[in-house]
Every structure is written in C-alpha cells, then in structure tokens.
Amino acid sequence: MAVWELRFNPEVPDAVAIAEAVELAQSLSTEDSAGFVNGVLGAVAGGRAPSGRTVAGDQESR
C-alpha cells in the first residue's frame, strides 16, 4: 500500500506513507522488518531501486 501511495498518490506526503508502513511493520513483525521496510520505501520515494537502476514506471531519459 505504501508503494502505491508513494508512486501514485501525491495527496499523501512521502514521509507519512513511510512512517505508517514502518509503524505497521514494528507492530506486526520485528524491528529488523521495520528497518527493511524503511529502506525499501526510501529507495522507492527517491525514485531509484537499491541497485541504482530506475524504478519501473519512471519516465527518466537514459
């Protein structure tokens, strides 16, 4: 859900979408999971995959 909010819903600030997802990960899983979710969503919010490749759906010129 947070990835959709980051990519397609400009009404939700990135920080809010990430914070809500991290909070859910903390309450439903482990603290390690929360860090992982934070890292993945941070990469999505930045428009780059962790490898440095453009995230699918970006219209960036190559």
C-alpha positions in Angstrom: 0.0 0.0 0.0 2.8 2.4 0.9 4.5 1.9 -2.5 1.2 2.8 -4.3 0.9 5.9 -2.1 4.5 6.9 -2.9 4.2 6.3 -6.6 0.6 7.3 -7.5 -1.0 9.4 -4.7 0.6 12.9 -4.4 -2.0 13.8 -1.7 -0.1 11.6 0.8 3.3 13.0 1.8 6.1 10.6 1.3 7.2 10.8 5.0 3.6 9.9 6.1 3.3 6.9 3.9 6.7 5.6 5.0 6.1 6.3 8.7 2.8 4.5 8.6 4.3 1.4 6.9 7.2 1.3 9.3 4.8 1.6 12.3 2.8 -1.4 10.9 6.0 -3.4 10.4 7.0 -2.7 14.0 3.7 -3.7 15.4 3.1 -6.8 13.2 6.7 -8.1 12.8 10.2 -7.4 14.2 12.2 -4.2 14.5 14.5 -5.6 11.8 11.5 -5.7 9.5 10.8 -2.1 10.2 14.3 -1.1 9.1 14.0 -3.2 5.9 10.6 -1.6 5.1 12.0 1.9 5.8 15.0 1.2 3.4 12.9 -0.2 0.6 10.3 2.6 0.8 13.1 5.2 1.0 14.5 3.9 -2.3 11.1 3.9 -3.9 10.5 7.5 -2.7 13.9 8.5 -4.1 12.9 7.1 -7.5 15.7 4.6 -7.6 15.9 0.9 -6.9 18.6 -0.1 -4.3 20.9 -1.2 -7.2 20.7 2.4 -8.7 18.5 1.4 -11.6 15.4 3.5 -12.4 12.3 2.2 -10.7 9.8 0.7 -13.1 7.3 3.3 -14.3 9.7 6.2 -14.2 9.9 8.2 -17.4 13.5 9.2 -16.9 15.6 9.6 -20.1 18.5 7.2 -20.4 
